[in-house]
Amino acid sequence: MEFHHLLQRIVQEGSTHAKWLNTLSFMENAGARKISKCEHPTLVTQIQLKHAAEEHRHAYYLKKQIGKIDPELCRTYESTELLAPIATRQYLHSLDVKACRYLQKAFQLSKEDLKYAAYLFVTYAIEVRADDLYPVYQDILTNESSKIMVKSIILEEEGHLEEMINQLNDFSQDWKAHADHILAIEKELHEQWIHAITEEVTQLNYA
């Protein structure tokens, strides 16, 4: 199922839409935690702190939006309150593991330097994805005259992407060639995630 059509189906049913918001919230929270985990013990930059804080805020904001559907829905990140919970939980973790494997081979980095490289390239890949995902979602919300909005997240994610590019330029002159490898890894994992969500949404619609 094409992504736009999938989201159109998701927003039609309240509990499914709440799970979608909760799933996005989970992933924003997982991203924030991974950024924090990649911090150097002492050499933490202001921009890294900013990214972690903003990703946590996105997680909170998305969670809060669920209340516009029903405040009793999706109060935790339990598997029953996420869409495609196994694929959702594996997505970022698998991207991190596979990216680290590639980056270590490409750059021969120390443990701390590998953490920083993973922060740069994995966050870049996620921001590229967010720049694609959230505008499509917002267009559907607007067309449906939904009370739910993600415009504020779109603006911040655009800023994040620009900041990641600036940091990557400082990290390596040929970062784009390496980033293409990470983007290819992310694309495959994203397609698996969307496929899992599509299967679940289809089952829910026919239940």
N, C-alpha and C positions, 0 to 999 in steps of 0.2 A: 504493500500500500504506500502510495506517495506521501511524503511527510506532511504536506499541507492538508491533505485529505484526512490523514490520521489525527492531526490536531483538531480539525473540524469535528470529528466524531467524538474526541475526548471531551471537548467543552460542552457538548450537548447534554451530558449526563452528570449531575452534581457530584456524586460520590467518586466517579472516575476522574472528573476534573480536579477534585480535591487531592486525589492520589497523585495526579500529574504534578500539581503544585508542590506536594510534599516530596515527590521524587526529585524535582529540581532543587528544592530546599536542601535535601539530603546531599546532593552532589555539590552544591555551593559550600555547604558545611565541610564536606570531605575535602574539597579543594583548599579551603582555608586552613584546615588542620595539616594538610600536606605541605603547604607553604611554611607554616610554623615549624614543622618537623625538619624542613630543609635549612633552617636558620643556622648560621655559624654560632658557636658558643659565645663569641664576643663581637665579631665583625658583622653585626646586623645593620642593614641599611634602612633608612627611613621609608624608602619605597616598598621594601619587603613588608614592613609593619603595616603600611598603608594598604597593600594588597590583601593581606590576611584579614585586617579589620573590615575592609569593604566586602570581601567574600562572606565573612560571618554576618555582616549586615544584610547582604542579599538573602542568605539563608533565613534570617529572622523575618525579613520583609515578605518573602514568599510564604513562609509559615503563617504570617499574619493575614495574608490574602485569603487563606482557607476559611477564615471566619466570615468572609462575605458570602460564602456558600452555606456553611453550617459550622458554628464554633465547636461542635462536638466531634467533628470528623478529623482524623489524622493528627492526633495530639502527640504522637511519638514517631520514631523512625522504625517501628516494628515492621517486619516483612509484610504483614497483612495490610499495612497502611502505605505501601509503596507499589508502584507499577513495576512488573518484572524485577522483583527484588534481587534475585541472584545475579542477573546481568547488570543491574544498577550498581550493586556492591562491587562487582568485578571490574567494571569499566575503568575507573580512575586508577585502581590498584594495578591492573594489567598494563595500562598505559605507562605508569611510573616504572614498573619492573622492566618492561621491554625497552623503554627509552633509556634507562640506566645502563642496560646491557649494551645498547648501541653506542651511547656516549662514551662509556669506558673503553670500548674497542677503538673508537674514533680519536679520542683525546688522551688516553692513558692518564687518568686523573687520580689524585689522592682521594681519600674517602670524603673529606670536607668539600673539596673542589667538585667532586661528582654530585654531591647534594645540591650545590649551587647551580651547576650546569643543568641538572634535572629540573630544578625550580624554573630556570629560564625557558628551557625548551618545552617542558610539559605545560607550563602556564601559557606560553605562546600558543601552543596547539589548542588548548581549551578556550583561549580568548578568540581565536579564529573561529572555532565552533560556535561560541556564544554570539559572535557577530552575525552568524547565519541563523541560529535557532531563535533567539529572542525577537528579532523583527518580524519573522513569520508568525510567531505566536501572538505578538501585539496586533498585527493586522487582523488576525482572526478575532481577537477580543474586541477590537474596534468595530468590525463588521457585525458582530453579535450584540453590540451595545452592552458589553459586559461591564460590571462594576470593577472587575479585576484589571489591573494595569501593570505593565512591566517596563514602561518608558524610562523610569529612573535607572533601572538596571542597564538598559541599552546604552545610555549615555556614559555610565561609569565603565562598562565593558569596553567601549570604544576607546576611552582614555587609557585603560589597562593595556590594550593591544599596542597603542602608540608607545607607552612606557616600556613594554617588553621589547619592542623593536630597538629602542634606544639602548637598552641594556645588552641586547644581543650584539649590536654593532660594536660595543665596547669589549665584548667577550671574544669575538672571533670575526675576522674579515670575511671568511667564507661561511658564516653561520647559516645563510639561506639554503645552501646545499644540504647541510645537516638537518635543518628544520624541515626540509621536504621529506626526509626519511621519517621523522617523527610524525609529520602530518599524515603520511601514508599509514603508519601504525594506528594513529587515532581514527582515521577514516574507517578502517576495517573494524575496529572495536565499536565505533559509533553505529555502523551498519548492523552489527550483531545486537546491540542494545535496542535500536529501533525495531528490528525484526522481532525481538522478544516482547517488546511493548505492543506491537501490532497484533501478535498472536493472542496476547492476554486481552486486549481491548475487543478483538473479534469474538473471543469466547464469552466475554462479559455481555456483549451485545446480543449474543444468541442464547444466553442462559435464561 
